[in-house]
Amino acid sequence: MYNWAIAFIVMSLAAAVFALGGFGAPYDQLGALLCPLFLALSVVAAVMGKRTRHRQ
């Protein structure tokens, strides 16, 4: 699950770059929407990874 958390962090950073970087008008709203979503998913994946590793 930590692999998923790292992947979601990278996607969140990419979405933030598109949202705040001013690369294109269509992408700024999409990036602003996806950045918090991927951050939340990375937190969930990290917590679930910690829970599953602790049980083993």
N, CA, C and O atoms as a GROMACS GRO file, in nm:
protein
  224
    1MET      N    1   0.082  -0.120   0.000
    1MET     CA    2   0.000   0.000   0.000
    1MET      C    3   0.086   0.125   0.000
    1MET      O    4   0.040   0.231  -0.044
    2TYR      N    5   0.209   0.115   0.048
    2TYR     CA    6   0.295   0.233   0.046
    2TYR      C    7   0.329   0.273  -0.097
    2TYR      O    8   0.350   0.391  -0.126
    3ASN      N    9   0.334   0.176  -0.186
    3ASN     CA   10   0.357   0.208  -0.327
    3ASN      C   11   0.243   0.293  -0.381
    3ASN      O   12   0.266   0.387  -0.457
    4TRP      N   13   0.121   0.260  -0.344
    4TRP     CA   14   0.006   0.340  -0.386
    4TRP      C   15   0.012   0.480  -0.326
    4TRP      O   16  -0.018   0.578  -0.393
    5ALA      N   17   0.052   0.490  -0.200
    5ALA     CA   18   0.061   0.621  -0.136
    5ALA      C   19   0.162   0.709  -0.208
    5ALA      O   20   0.138   0.828  -0.230
    6ILE      N   21   0.276   0.652  -0.245
    6ILE     CA   22   0.376   0.729  -0.317
    6ILE      C   23   0.326   0.769  -0.455
    6ILE      O   24   0.350   0.881  -0.500
    7ALA      N   25   0.257   0.678  -0.522
    7ALA     CA   26   0.201   0.710  -0.654
    7ALA      C   27   0.098   0.823  -0.645
    7ALA      O   28   0.096   0.912  -0.730
    8PHE      N   29   0.013   0.820  -0.542
    8PHE     CA   30  -0.087   0.925  -0.527
    8PHE      C   31  -0.023   1.059  -0.491
    8PHE      O   32  -0.073   1.164  -0.532
    9ILE      N   33   0.086   1.056  -0.415
    9ILE     CA   34   0.158   1.181  -0.384
    9ILE      C   35   0.214   1.242  -0.512
    9ILE      O   36   0.204   1.363  -0.533
   10VAL      N   37   0.273   1.159  -0.596
   10VAL     CA   38   0.329   1.208  -0.722
   10VAL      C   39   0.218   1.265  -0.811
   10VAL      O   40   0.235   1.371  -0.871
   11MET      N   41   0.105   1.195  -0.819
   11MET     CA   42  -0.006   1.246  -0.899
   11MET      C   43  -0.061   1.375  -0.841
   11MET      O   44  -0.101   1.465  -0.916
   12SER      N   45  -0.064   1.385  -0.709
   12SER     CA   46  -0.111   1.508  -0.646
   12SER      C   47  -0.019   1.625  -0.678
   12SER      O   48  -0.067   1.735  -0.706
   13LEU      N   49   0.110   1.602  -0.674
   13LEU     CA   50   0.204   1.708  -0.708
   13LEU      C   51   0.190   1.751  -0.854
   13LEU      O   52   0.199   1.869  -0.886
   14ALA      N   53   0.169   1.654  -0.941
   14ALA     CA   54   0.149   1.687  -1.083
   14ALA      C   55   0.021   1.768  -1.102
   14ALA      O   56   0.018   1.862  -1.180
   15ALA      N   57  -0.084   1.731  -1.031
   15ALA     CA   58  -0.209   1.806  -1.040
   15ALA      C   59  -0.193   1.948  -0.986
   15ALA      O   60  -0.251   2.042  -1.038
   16ALA      N   61  -0.114   1.961  -0.879
   16ALA     CA   62  -0.090   2.094  -0.822
   16ALA      C   63  -0.011   2.181  -0.919
   16ALA      O   64  -0.036   2.301  -0.929
   17VAL      N   65   0.084   2.122  -0.989
   17VAL     CA   66   0.161   2.198  -1.088
   17VAL      C   67   0.069   2.250  -1.197
   17VAL      O   68   0.081   2.365  -1.239
   18PHE      N   69  -0.022   2.166  -1.244
   18PHE     CA   70  -0.116   2.211  -1.347
   18PHE      C   71  -0.213   2.315  -1.292
   18PHE      O   72  -0.251   2.408  -1.364
   19ALA      N   73  -0.253   2.301  -1.168
   19ALA     CA   74  -0.350   2.394  -1.110
   19ALA      C   75  -0.287   2.530  -1.083
   19ALA      O   76  -0.349   2.634  -1.108
   20LEU      N   77  -0.165   2.530  -1.033
   20LEU     CA   78  -0.102   2.655  -0.990
   20LEU      C   79   0.000   2.709  -1.088
   20LEU      O   80   0.042   2.824  -1.077
   21GLY      N   81   0.041   2.628  -1.183
   21GLY     CA   82   0.146   2.668  -1.274
   21GLY      C   83   0.101   2.755  -1.389
   21GLY      O   84   0.184   2.820  -1.453
   22GLY      N   85  -0.028   2.758  -1.417
   22GLY     CA   86  -0.077   2.840  -1.526
   22GLY      C   87  -0.044   2.786  -1.664
   22GLY      O   88  -0.024   2.863  -1.757
   23PHE      N   89  -0.038   2.654  -1.679
   23PHE     CA   90  -0.004   2.595  -1.807
   23PHE      C   91  -0.117   2.603  -1.908
   23PHE      O   92  -0.093   2.614  -2.028
   24GLY      N   93  -0.238   2.597  -1.861
   24GLY     CA   94  -0.351   2.604  -1.952
   24GLY      C   95  -0.480   2.619  -1.875
   24GLY      O   96  -0.495   2.564  -1.766
   25ALA      N   97  -0.570   2.693  -1.931
   25ALA     CA   98  -0.696   2.719  -1.862
   25ALA      C   99  -0.778   2.593  -1.837
   25ALA      O  100  -0.836   2.580  -1.730
   26PRO      N  101  -0.785   2.499  -1.931
   26PRO     CA  102  -0.865   2.379  -1.903
   26PRO      C  103  -0.808   2.293  -1.791
   26PRO      O  104  -0.882   2.222  -1.723
   27TYR      N  105  -0.678   2.298  -1.773
   27TYR     CA  106  -0.615   2.209  -1.676
   27TYR      C  107  -0.612   2.265  -1.536
   27TYR      O  108  -0.592   2.189  -1.441
   28ASP      N  109  -0.630   2.395  -1.518
   28ASP     CA  110  -0.619   2.449  -1.384
   28ASP      C  111  -0.734   2.404  -1.295
   28ASP      O  112  -0.713   2.373  -1.178
   29GLN      N  113  -0.855   2.400  -1.348
   29GLN     CA  114  -0.968   2.353  -1.269
   29GLN      C  115  -0.958   2.203  -1.242
   29GLN      O  116  -0.991   2.157  -1.133
   30LEU      N  117  -0.912   2.129  -1.340
   30LEU     CA  118  -0.895   1.985  -1.323
   30LEU      C  119  -0.787   1.957  -1.219
   30LEU      O  120  -0.804   1.869  -1.135
   31GLY      N  121  -0.678   2.030  -1.225
   31GLY     CA  122  -0.572   2.012  -1.127
   31GLY      C  123  -0.616   2.050  -0.987
   31GLY      O  124  -0.579   1.983  -0.890
   32ALA      N  125  -0.694   2.157  -0.976
   32ALA     CA  126  -0.744   2.199  -0.845
   32ALA      C  127  -0.841   2.096  -0.788
   32ALA      O  128  -0.850   2.082  -0.666
   33LEU      N  129  -0.910   2.025  -0.871
   33LEU     CA  130  -1.002   1.920  -0.826
   33LEU      C  131  -0.926   1.793  -0.788
   33LEU      O  132  -0.958   1.730  -0.688
   34LEU      N  133  -0.828   1.756  -0.868
   34LEU     CA  134  -0.759   1.629  -0.847
   34LEU      C  135  -0.655   1.634  -0.736
   34LEU      O  136  -0.628   1.531  -0.674
   35CYS      N  137  -0.596   1.750  -0.710
   35CYS     CA  138  -0.491   1.759  -0.609
   35CYS      C  139  -0.540   1.716  -0.471
   35CYS      O  140  -0.477   1.629  -0.410
   36PRO      N  141  -0.650   1.771  -0.417
   36PRO     CA  142  -0.696   1.723  -0.286
   36PRO      C  143  -0.744   1.578  -0.289
   36PRO      O  144  -0.731   1.506  -0.190
   37LEU      N  145  -0.799   1.536  -0.403
   37LEU     CA  146  -0.844   1.398  -0.415
   37LEU      C  147  -0.727   1.302  -0.402
   37LEU      O  148  -0.734   1.204  -0.328
   38PHE      N  149  -0.619   1.328  -0.474
   38PHE     CA  150  -0.502   1.240  -0.468
   38PHE      C  151  -0.433   1.249  -0.333
   38PHE      O  152  -0.379   1.149  -0.286
   39LEU      N  153  -0.434   1.366  -0.271
   39LEU     CA  154  -0.377   1.376  -0.136
   39LEU      C  155  -0.456   1.290  -0.037
   39LEU      O  156  -0.397   1.222   0.046
   40ALA      N  157  -0.588   1.295  -0.047
   40ALA     CA  158  -0.671   1.213   0.042
   40ALA      C  159  -0.647   1.064   0.016
   40ALA      O  160  -0.638   0.986   0.110
   41LEU      N  161  -0.638   1.027  -0.110
   41LEU     CA  162  -0.612   0.886  -0.143
   41LEU      C  163  -0.475   0.841  -0.094
   41LEU      O  164  -0.458   0.726  -0.053
   42SER      N  165  -0.376   0.931  -0.098
   42SER     CA  166  -0.244   0.893  -0.050
   42SER      C  167  -0.245   0.873   0.101
   42SER      O  168  -0.178   0.783   0.152
   43VAL      N  169  -0.320   0.955   0.174
   43VAL     CA  170  -0.331   0.937   0.319
   43VAL      C  171  -0.401   0.805   0.351
   43VAL      O  172  -0.358   0.732   0.439
   44VAL      N  173  -0.509   0.776   0.279
   44VAL     CA  174  -0.581   0.651   0.302
   44VAL      C  175  -0.492   0.531   0.270
   44VAL      O  176  -0.490   0.434   0.345
   45ALA      N  177  -0.418   0.538   0.160
   45ALA     CA  178  -0.331   0.427   0.123
   45ALA      C  179  -0.219   0.408   0.226
   45ALA      O  180  -0.182   0.296   0.258
   46ALA      N  181  -0.166   0.519   0.277
   46ALA     CA  182  -0.060   0.508   0.377
   46ALA      C  183  -0.113   0.448   0.506
   46ALA      O  184  -0.046   0.366   0.568
   47VAL      N  185  -0.231   0.489   0.547
   47VAL     CA  186  -0.291   0.434   0.670
   47VAL      C  187  -0.323   0.287   0.653
   47VAL      O  188  -0.297   0.207   0.742
   48MET      N  189  -0.379   0.252   0.540
   48MET     CA  190  -0.412   0.111   0.516
   48MET      C  191  -0.284   0.027   0.505
   48MET      O  192  -0.283  -0.088   0.549
   49GLY      N  193  -0.179   0.083   0.449
   49GLY     CA  194  -0.052   0.011   0.441
   49GLY      C  195   0.007  -0.012   0.578
   49GLY      O  196   0.064  -0.118   0.605
   50LYS      N  197  -0.006   0.085   0.664
   50LYS     CA  198   0.044   0.070   0.801
   50LYS      C  199  -0.036  -0.034   0.877
   50LYS      O  200   0.020  -0.112   0.954
   51ARG      N  201  -0.167  -0.037   0.855
   51ARG     CA  202  -0.252  -0.134   0.924
   51ARG      C  203  -0.224  -0.276   0.876
   51ARG      O  204  -0.219  -0.368   0.957
   52THR      N  205  -0.205  -0.294   0.746
   52THR     CA  206  -0.184  -0.430   0.695
   52THR      C  207  -0.044  -0.481   0.731
   52THR      O  208  -0.028  -0.601   0.754
   53ARG      N  209   0.055  -0.395   0.736
   53ARG     CA  210   0.189  -0.439   0.774
   53ARG      C  211   0.196  -0.472   0.923
   53ARG      O  212   0.274  -0.557   0.964
   54HIS      N  213   0.117  -0.405   1.001
   54HIS     CA  214   0.119  -0.427   1.146
   54HIS      C  215   0.059  -0.562   1.181
   54HIS      O  216   0.099  -0.623   1.280
   55ARG      N  217  -0.036  -0.608   1.103
   55ARG     CA  218  -0.103  -0.736   1.131
   55ARG      C  219  -0.015  -0.856   1.102
   55ARG      O  220  -0.031  -0.960   1.165
   56GLN      N  221   0.078  -0.843   1.010
   56GLN     CA  222   0.160  -0.958   0.971
   56GLN      C  223   0.256  -0.987   1.075
   56GLN      O  224   0.335  -1.080   1.062
   0.00000   0.00000   0.00000
